[in-house]
Structure formats: C-alpha cells, structure tokens
C-alpha cells in the first residue's frame, strides 16, 4: 500500500483513529509520519511493544491510592505461571508473557495496566476472526439480549421478556452444539 501523503513510498505506518464513532484511517511512509509530527514516537529505534509493556507492568507503575510513593508489593510477591514458570518479577521486566496460561496467572496484574493502555475498557471491540466470528457475535448478542431482558422485567413487560428469554436459551443451545 502506498503512502497517502506523498504517494511515492510504501506505507510503513497504518493508523486507525475512531472519534465519536467515526473511523479514519491513515497510511504513511516513515518519512511522512516523522514530518507529520504527532507520530514521531514511532521513529525511535528503541521503540518496541516490549518496552511499552515493561513500563506498564513495572513495579513503579503500581500506586496505592492515597500514597505518595509507588508500592513495592509487586517485588515481594512470588507469583509464577504453573505451565512455563514465568514469574511476576520477570514478566514485569520483560513486558511479555511466556505462554497462554500466563494471561490467567497474571490476570489481576494485567487488568489495571490494560485499562490504562486502552482508556478504561478491556473488552475487545475490534475486528473478529472469520472462523471464531460467529460464536463471538452470538455471545455478544446474548449479552445484549440479557440486558434487554433485565429492562423488560424492570418495566414489567413479562410477555416480551419471555420471548427474549426463549431466544437467549435457543442461542445458548446453538453454542453448546458447536
């Protein structure tokens, strides 16, 4: 894909920006991205996801409310992954997990950092893989139907609530069959 600014070089930076529900994509080469100014952080040779994550999960980033200095409780905890042996201390230094089970092992330490990184939300709202998509869409639909069911019961719309309840059961059965 070519750069949308100079139309001369291959785009190296692909930025998707969503503001008030409006999606805007920009594809820039490295030179144009640096000239743009607000993308200059990507030009550093030291820039890597591991450095960002290591900073997010470092002991200095854990602050207890109403305390002026960071807590060192992370350093004192000996938490390790039962599958790969990755420790919480090593994870906080390296900035990446050792295996899939690390996500569950370090879940309580990941959530606050992911909330900071993603602006409060830790639920994936982006594109969904085609193979897993149908199941994920079904789960999201069930969640929205459950919310609708609560509202209907609160409004004492019991006949409509029964229909929604039946639809939820049907979707849950379909998910169980797959």
QUIVEN-V663506 format. One record per residue. N is the residue number from 1. RES is the residue in one small letter. SS is DSSP state (H for helix, E for strand, L for the rest). D_CENTER is the distance of its C-alpha to the mean C-alpha in Angstrom with 1 decimal. Layout:
n={N;N}
res={RES;RES}
ss={SS;SS}
d_center={D_CENTER;D_CENTER}
This chain:
n={1;2;3;4;5;6;7;8;9;10;11;12;13;14;15;16;17;18;19;20;21;22;23;24;25;26;27;28;29;30;31;32;33;34;35;36;37;38;39;40;41;42;43;44;45;46;47;48;49;50;51;52;53;54;55;56;57;58;59;60;61;62;63;64;65;66;67;68;69;70;71;72;73;74;75;76;77;78;79;80;81;82;83;84;85;86;87;88;89;90;91;92;93;94;95;96;97;98;99;100;101;102;103;104;105;106;107;108;109;110;111;112;113;114;115;116;117;118;119;120;121;122;123;124;125;126;127;128;129;130;131;132;133;134;135;136;137;138;139;140;141;142;143;144;145;146;147;148;149;150;151;152;153;154;155;156;157;158;159;160;161;162;163;164;165;166;167;168;169;170;171;172;173;174;175;176;177;178}
res={x;x;x;x;x;x;x;x;x;x;x;x;x;x;x;x;x;x;x;x;x;x;x;x;x;x;x;x;x;x;x;x;x;x;x;x;x;x;x;x;x;x;x;x;x;x;x;x;x;x;x;x;x;x;x;x;x;x;x;x;x;x;x;x;x;x;x;x;x;x;x;x;x;x;x;x;x;x;x;x;x;x;x;x;x;x;x;x;x;x;x;x;x;x;x;x;x;x;x;x;x;x;x;x;x;x;x;x;x;x;x;x;x;x;x;x;x;x;x;x;x;x;x;x;x;x;x;x;x;x;x;x;x;x;x;x;x;x;x;x;x;x;x;x;x;x;x;x;x;x;x;x;x;x;x;x;x;x;x;x;x;x;x;x;x;x;x;x;x;x;x;x;x;x;x;x;x;x}
ss={L;E;L;L;L;L;L;L;L;E;L;L;E;E;E;E;E;E;E;L;L;E;E;E;E;E;E;E;L;H;H;H;H;H;H;H;L;L;L;H;H;H;H;L;L;L;L;L;H;H;H;H;H;H;H;H;L;L;H;H;H;L;L;L;L;L;L;L;L;L;L;L;H;H;H;H;L;L;L;E;L;L;L;L;L;L;E;H;H;H;H;H;H;H;L;L;L;L;L;L;H;H;H;H;H;L;H;H;H;H;H;H;H;H;H;H;H;L;L;L;L;L;L;L;L;L;L;L;L;H;H;H;H;H;H;H;H;H;H;H;H;H;H;H;H;H;H;H;H;H;H;H;H;H;L;L;L;H;H;H;H;H;H;H;H;H;H;H;H;H;H;H;H;H;H;H;H;L}
d_center={26.4;28.5;27.7;27.8;29.6;32.4;32.5;34.0;31.3;28.4;25.0;22.9;20.1;18.2;16.5;15.1;15.5;15.1;17.6;18.9;17.8;19.6;17.9;19.6;19.3;21.2;22.4;24.3;26.3;25.9;29.1;28.2;24.8;26.7;29.3;26.8;26.3;22.9;21.3;23.6;20.9;20.1;23.8;24.1;24.9;23.2;19.8;17.4;13.8;15.6;17.3;14.4;12.7;16.3;16.7;13.7;14.9;18.6;21.0;21.8;18.4;19.1;21.5;23.2;24.0;27.7;28.0;28.8;27.8;24.8;25.1;25.8;25.1;22.3;25.2;27.4;25.1;25.7;22.7;22.5;21.0;23.8;23.2;23.0;24.2;21.5;22.1;19.9;22.1;21.7;17.9;18.0;20.4;19.1;15.4;14.4;14.9;18.1;17.3;15.2;16.8;15.7;12.2;14.5;17.0;14.9;12.6;14.3;14.0;10.3;9.4;11.3;10.2;6.4;8.0;10.3;8.2;6.4;9.7;9.8;7.3;4.8;5.9;5.3;8.3;9.2;11.9;12.8;15.1;18.7;19.7;17.1;16.9;19.8;18.7;15.2;17.2;19.7;17.4;16.0;19.7;20.8;18.5;19.9;23.4;23.2;22.6;25.5;27.5;27.2;28.3;31.2;32.4;32.2;34.3;36.6;36.1;36.7;37.8;34.7;32.6;34.4;33.6;29.9;30.1;31.8;29.3;26.5;28.8;29.4;25.8;25.2;28.3;27.3;24.0;26.2;28.6;26.2}
